[in-house]
Amino acid sequence: YRPKAVQFFAPSIITRQSGQSNVQLAHEHGAKFIAQVGSVDEAKEAIKHKVDAIICQGSEAGGHGLRRELGNSAMALASQTSKITDTPVLAAGGIVNGKHVASALCVCDGASIGTRYWACRESLGNEQLQKELIKANSCDDVIRTAVFDQIQNEMTTTKWPHPYDSSGALRNQTTDEWDGKSSNELQLAIDETKLLAQYKVSRNESDANVIPTLAGEGVGEIVSIEGAYQITLRIEEEVIDTIDRLQSTYYDRL
């Protein structure tokens, strides 16, 4: 199997001891290389290695990304990256409908959409957690936190590395209790209390009050689990309608 494109992240650019980068390796096998970045510095590194496209992930995105103190908003990052390269740039983070995509097209070449497709029938994610996405949420209910990764890194040999060890997720009892505290305090609880054992039980039970439901800040505009085709078609229609409306507003003022 030879993929047409590969996407790398956390970090996007890796160089072997031989000096060969993952970008070169992908190109040698005929695959396009998509780099996901969270900062302008990361974007510059990707541009230097001649990647084929850049996804600018903002701090408002769901799932793993740069820690919130290091990240940027999707639109600002995508706009500033677009100014320094002719490589196609996509915005990611909080984008769930056509209006959001139209906004992205004002500053870059397109959008990468995650949470909206996590809430689709074809998604391979946990169905119990998936249902949390269509509750009465808003952007206020989303937090980017390192708490979940600090706990979960204790449960696996494949750990999320700093500074990508943070997740955009719905707030719950775990973030309410630990996000405002230091990593040392949380580590002490992991080492000296039953926190880790209780967390493992909650994970096995898919308890959204304890484990992360990954979601970006656009989750408040997701109200149903639908098919991917229906979602895509509606987004396309909304993009066209939004652009047409903006054009008519402009021409009405002439």
Secondary structure, DSSP 8 states (H G I E B T S, - for coil): ---SEEEE-SSS--B-TTS-BHHHHHHHTT-EEEEEESSHHHHHHHHHTT-SEEEEE-TTSSEEES-TTT---HHHHHHHHHTT-SS-EEEESS--SHHHHHHHHTTSSEEE--HHHHTBTT--S-HHHHGGGGSS--GGGEEEESHHHHHHGGG-SS---TTS-EEEEE--HHHHHHTTS-HHHHHHHHHHSSHHHHHHHHHHTT-TTTS--B--GGGGG----B-HHHHHHHHHHHHHHHHHHHHHHHHHT-
